[in-house]
Amino acid sequence: MSQEDDHRGTPGGTPDGPEAQPSSGSSGPEQAEGGWAAPGQEADTPPDRPDFAPPQAGQNLQSPTGPPPGHVPPGHVPPGPGPRAYGPPGYGPPPGYGPPPGYGPPPGYGPQAQGAPGYGPPPGYGPQAQGAPGYGPPPGYGPPPGYGPPPGHQAHGRPGYGPHRALKPGVVALRPMNLGDLLNGAFTLIRHNPKTTVGLSAIIMAVASIVTAIGFGGYMSDYGVFMDQIANDPYSADPDDPFPFSAWSLLATYGGALLTQAGVVVATGLLTAVIGMAVLGHKLSPGQAWAAVRDRMGAVIGLAAVQLVIYFALSLAIMLLLVGGFALGLVLITEGGASGAGALVMVGGVVGALAGVCVAAWIGIRIFFAMPAVILERVGVFASLARSWQLTQGSWWRVFGIILLTMVLIQLVASILSTPFGFAAGIIVAVWPAAPWAPVASGAAMYVGSVLANAVATPFTAGVTTLLYIDLRMRREGLDLKLHTAAQAGHDAGPEIYLPEPRT
């Protein structure tokens, strides 16, 4: 029974005498006696009403919270079973006015909004938004089948918030990187800080390549004189001196190449600190890079010397295996006859050389990250070699593939930059072989090409190497979490952020 029914009067006449229309929500004809009050509003009935009596003991009231039947406020005229009429006494709709019988809201729906029985939205719909039974989209509604994250995808972050986007304060996102992240990070480093990367490399390589340029100029001068002599008289070559190049030009050329490699090592050490800070969004100037690496230069040079000895030993091993393969082929020919002698010797030499190259590549990759360990972890020479050996354990093929691709790209870029200058040097020597200025001009052309190529190749190689070293530490040691915490804290972290955690 609704609140309207609770406040209807008993059958009888109204104060004005007219009979009430039947109520639209009642089961039988009822007449409203007197006016009725709005739901929840109490109205006082004059005590001299003959039909008013207090409820007797045991009497069943229509509503536990509503007024008793026949309770009408003084001076109010009942308008009938329609909406309550507000206004002065005697004002309201004419007698008999109201909705037709049977008219009203559907069952279970109405203005009883505070949890009264019978009220509520249609089943399955309404404000029950926190997973209550019966709430949800209509059947068949939702994303198409198969829509969602790929199998095995793990969303980072809090449940229900989707995948977590890794923080990227610098050149790369602070998460384990793929090949695209490594290459793009190296390019981004050069583009965002060319003054320190390309500029610093150009200065170092300009100093380190002077000797090579002088030696190459003397070498090209000797070569031009020799070719001019052969062109004028093919029989003028001295059989006792078939090598027409002077000793000083060869010594300057190859000794200068060693100095150039030393310049690459120094530039790589400086750029390693620059790249480590660029990951956290810090842009170091050349002076700041030198201040960060200055006390590590002894270890950098020592590591370069040790690696040079290791690479020389590996090259010697390749030569020995090549010679050993030829010797093995000769032994097989001697024992088995002369059939296929040339093929056996060739196969033996090739197999020996390939074996030496594989051993050298395996060892070279295992010690490839010693330079970042020396700079960022601030360890000694042999400790850095051991550290690199540890980081590449189980990741040799991945590291080898990335480094091989990087070397191919670097050689391609360096060739594009240096080839025009090499052609210019060759043309100068070929056209003016006897001119006294030709060696100087050809050497200057080669010098510019070498400095330009190394100024671009060195920071890119150092960038990929350092980022790959950081990636290995992210995968093995959770370095990305440490860097993420430092980046969110907002304090200026230095190279010490890469120091390994003390082992327990």
ZADRENSE-390678 format. One record per residue (C-alpha): y, x, z. Coordinates in steps of 0.05 Angstrom, whole numbers, plus 5000, padded with zeros to 4 digits. Each point is the difference from the previous one (the first is absolute). Layout:
BEGIN
YXZ/...
***
This chain:
BEGIN
500050005000/506850284981/506050075044/503249424965/494349555021/500650275071/507149745005/499149324969/501049405045/495049455015/500049374958/505749555011/507049854979/505650504994/506649905039/502949684937/494049574989/497250224933/492850204994/498250704979/496550174937/492950265006/499750745012/497750424941/495750455044/496849465045/493549644991/502749305012/506549625002/504250215058/507049805019/504750505030/503149745063/506850315011/502150654969/495850624999/501950725016/499350614957/493950435014/501050425063/506449625020/499949595062/503949345003/501649615062/498249275003/504149545044/496249835064/501449264989/495449964940/494449525017/495050364957/501250685031/495350245053/498050695023/493150234978/494649785047/494850465028/494450124950/504149734942/498550374934/506650204969/500950054925/502550725003/499750485060/506950264983/503649404970/503749435036/496349375021/499449414953/506349584994/504550565022/506549884961/506750335011/505649535021/504349724945/495450234943/497949504947/493050114974/500450064925/492749874990/494350494989/504050444953/504050625015/504150015063/507049724992/505650395030/506849725014/503549485044/496349405028/498449494946/500450494944/493950134957/496249754940/499049254991/494049685032/493550124964/502550634967/495050574997/494850334956/494649564970/493349965035/495550604989/505850454982/500450675036/497950724997/492750164986/495350065059/500850675036/507150114976/506449815034/505850245042/495750175061/501350754990/498250295068/492650004994/499049255010/493249744979/499549794928/505550434974/499050604956/500150254928/494449854953/493650385015/500250734978/507650014995/505550135050/503250545042/493450275028/501550684970/496050485043/493149874973/498949335035/494249584974/501849554943/505950414975/499950374935/501449944926/496749444961/493050144974/499850464939/506850305014/500550765005/499750644958/495250024942/493050285013/499850765000/507350075017/501650495056/499650755016/494550414966/493450095037/500350545052/507649955006/502350105071/506849725017/504150465044/504249695054/499449395044/495149454981/503049484955/505850434976/496850274937/499350734979/504550505035/504750384955/500050745018/506650295022/503350454949/505850395031/499650564948/496950184934/493249685015/497349435041/497050215067/492749844982/494450374964/502250144929/496749944932/501450424938/506049574979/503250065069/499350764998/502950104930/505549485011/501750315067/500850694969/504549734945/504149595051/501050635041/503050384941/504349414979/502949855069/501250725022/500950434938/504850475034/494850255049/493849934956/502050224931/506250395022/496450405053/494250154954/504650214944/503750495046/493550325026/496850044931/506350284969/499750595048/492450094996/499749974924/505150554984/494850564998/495449584957/505649874951/501750744994/492850194990/499049464949/506250244962/497250704996/493249734979/503049594944/504250604978/493850434993/496549444964/505849924951/500250744984/492550024989/500049394954/505950284960/496350664992/493649664976/504049574952/503250614968/493750445000/493349705019/497050695007/505450275046/496349795064/497550585041/492449935011/500550425063/505249525029/497949304980/503749695058/507449994981/502949735065/503450445051/497250065070/506449795035/500449354961/492949825019/501150195073/506549605003/496849404966/493949955045/503550245062/505549504987/494649464994/497850185070/507149945026/500749334965/493749765036/503050245065/506249594984/495749394988/496750115068/506750045036/502749394964/493649615016/500750175073/507149755002/498549384961/494149835045/504749895058/504749604955/494349554978/497449905070/506849755023/501049594936/493949595020/503949775061/506449884960/503650645019/503750364944/500450755015/505250454969/498050714977/502950285064/496149525044/493650154961/501050745012/501349895074/493649595006/495750544966/503550645018/495550175059/493849854958/501750474942/495650565028/494049535002/501749744930/500150704970/493850195038/496349394975/502350144928/497350705005/493349775028/499349464947/501750514946/494450445024/495249415002/501949794929/499450714975/493150055031/498149344968/502550244932/496050645009/493949595017/500849604937/500350644959/493950275035/496149364987/502250024927/497550714993/493849835039/498549424953/500650464940/495550515034/494849475015/500149784928/498850724978/494250075048/496849374973/500950264929/496750665019/494049665033/499149434952/501850294932/506049984955/499649274979/506349635021/502950625031/507249824988/499149295026/496750255065/505650495013/505249474987/496649485043/499250505057/507350194998/502449274997/495449785057/502350585043/507349854987/499249265015/496450165065/505750465020/505349474981/496449475041/499650445061/507350204993/502249274991/496049785061/503050535045/507049924971/500149265015/497450105071/505950475016/505249634958/503649685059/501050625042/507450034982/501749305027/496150175063/503950645010/506749644993/498949325031/494750165053/503050695014/493350365005/498150704980/497350254933/492649965013/500749385043/503449664940/494350204955/495149705050/504349385006/500049904925/492550094998/499249465053/504649504966/496550054933/493149895030/496849424963/506149904954/499050574951/499049594937/506049555013/504650585016/497450394940/501349424953/507149895025/501850744999/497050094930/504049424973/506350265034/499050694969/499149704931/506449605008/503850605026/497750444943/502049474950/507049935030/500950755007/497950114928/504949474975/505650345039/498450734984/497349964929/506849954965/502450625036/493550374982/501049824926/507150255004/497750665029/494850094946/504949834944/505050505026/494950565001/497149814932/506749944964/503650595033/494450475021/504250634999/506449715029/501750315068/502049335028/493649644978/495850205062/505549785047/500949334964/492649864997/499150185073/505949565020/496949414961/493450095035/503550075067/503749344993/493749644978/495950285058/505249825052/500849304973/492549864997/498750275070/506149635028/496749344981/492650185007/500450325069/503049405038/495349514965/493950425016/502350105072/501449255005/493049794978/496750545043/503849815063/499249254990/492550094988/499650415064/503549445038/495449494968/493850385023/502750025071/501549254996/492949864980/496750465050/504850025060/504249364995/506450394986/503049384968/500149655068/503750585031/505150024943/500849255002/501550025075/505150564990/503449634943/500549355040/502750365061/506050234959/500650695031/500950624956/493050294998/499450724975/494150394972/496849975068/497849294984/494450314958/497250435057/492849785012/498449645064/496850435054/492549934999/496449795063/
***
